[in-house]
Amino acid sequence: MNFALTGQMIRDAREKSDLTQAELARRLGMSRATISRLENGTIEELGVRKLALLCDRLGLEIGVRPRQAPTLHEAYEQNRRERRDAFRETDEVLKNLKPDARG
């Protein structure tokens, strides 16, 4: 799922409805921060029922379709995240090594 594109579509629909993030959040019983993270594509977890409620309020619908190959940008972002995570794991291992084992 392309969360950045989904978030942009939700932002566009919200603005077209003349709603602020805070007003939409209040009407749906969510936090403004949740709406913000969703619109920015940075939300880590959002249940499908909440997403369906949000989309219904904004006149959008959720669709299911076969997965498409990632765009170059998506592949780059995935690679960047994987490299960052690998560096973090390596840093943790190095921090836990005994001083004489570091060489």
C-alpha positions as CSV (number, residue, x, y, z in Angstrom):
1,M,0.0,0.0,0.0
2,N,1.3,3.4,-0.9
3,F,0.7,5.3,2.4
4,A,2.0,8.6,1.0
5,L,-0.4,8.6,-1.9
6,T,-3.3,7.4,0.4
7,G,-2.5,10.2,2.9
8,Q,-2.4,12.8,0.1
9,M,-5.8,11.6,-1.1
10,I,-7.2,11.8,2.4
11,R,-5.8,15.3,2.9
12,D,-7.2,16.5,-0.4
13,A,-10.7,15.1,0.5
14,R,-10.5,16.7,4.0
15,E,-9.6,20.1,2.6
16,K,-12.3,19.8,0.0
17,S,-14.8,19.2,2.8
18,D,-13.5,22.4,4.5
19,L,-12.5,20.4,7.6
20,T,-9.4,20.9,9.8
21,Q,-7.5,17.9,11.0
22,A,-8.7,18.7,14.5
23,E,-12.4,18.9,13.5
24,L,-12.2,15.7,11.5
25,A,-10.5,14.0,14.4
26,R,-13.1,15.2,16.8
27,R,-16.0,14.0,14.6
28,L,-14.4,10.6,14.3
29,G,-13.2,10.2,17.9
30,M,-9.5,10.1,16.8
31,S,-6.6,12.4,17.7
32,R,-5.5,15.2,15.5
33,A,-2.0,13.6,15.5
34,T,-3.5,10.4,14.1
35,I,-5.0,12.3,11.2
36,S,-1.8,14.2,10.7
37,R,0.4,11.0,10.6
38,L,-2.1,9.3,8.2
39,E,-2.0,12.3,5.8
40,N,1.8,12.3,6.0
41,G,2.0,8.6,5.3
42,T,3.9,8.0,8.6
43,I,1.2,6.2,10.6
44,E,2.4,2.9,11.9
45,E,-0.9,1.3,12.7
46,L,-4.5,2.1,11.9
47,G,-7.3,-0.4,12.0
48,V,-9.3,-1.1,8.9
49,R,-12.5,-0.1,10.6
50,K,-11.1,3.3,11.5
51,L,-9.8,3.8,8.0
52,A,-13.2,2.8,6.6
53,L,-15.0,5.3,8.9
54,L,-12.6,8.0,7.9
55,C,-12.9,7.3,4.2
56,D,-16.7,7.1,4.5
57,R,-16.8,10.5,6.2
58,L,-14.7,12.0,3.4
59,G,-16.5,10.4,0.5
60,L,-13.7,8.0,-0.3
61,E,-13.7,4.2,-0.5
62,I,-11.1,1.5,0.1
63,G,-10.3,-0.8,-2.8
64,V,-8.4,-4.1,-2.9
65,R,-6.5,-4.9,-6.1
66,P,-3.5,-7.1,-7.0
67,R,-0.1,-5.7,-5.9
68,Q,1.8,-3.7,-8.5
69,A,5.6,-3.6,-8.7
70,P,7.0,-0.8,-6.6
71,T,7.9,2.5,-8.3
72,L,11.5,3.5,-8.3
73,H,10.8,5.9,-5.5
74,E,9.2,3.2,-3.4
75,A,12.0,0.8,-4.0
76,Y,14.6,3.4,-3.1
77,E,12.7,4.3,0.1
78,Q,12.4,0.6,1.1
79,N,16.1,0.1,0.5
80,R,16.9,3.2,2.5
81,R,14.9,2.0,5.5
82,E,16.5,-1.5,5.3
83,R,20.0,0.0,5.2
84,R,19.2,2.3,8.2
85,D,17.8,-0.6,10.2
86,A,20.9,-2.7,9.4
87,F,23.2,0.1,10.6
88,R,21.2,0.4,13.8
89,E,21.4,-3.3,14.4
90,T,25.2,-3.2,13.8
91,D,25.6,-0.3,16.1
92,E,23.8,-2.2,18.9
93,V,26.0,-5.3,18.4
94,L,29.1,-3.1,18.5
95,K,27.9,-1.4,21.7
96,N,27.5,-4.8,23.4
97,L,30.9,-6.2,22.4
98,K,33.5,-6.4,25.1
99,P,36.3,-3.8,24.7
100,D,39.0,-6.5,23.9
101,A,36.7,-8.1,21.2
102,R,36.5,-4.8,19.2
103,G,40.0,-5.1,17.9
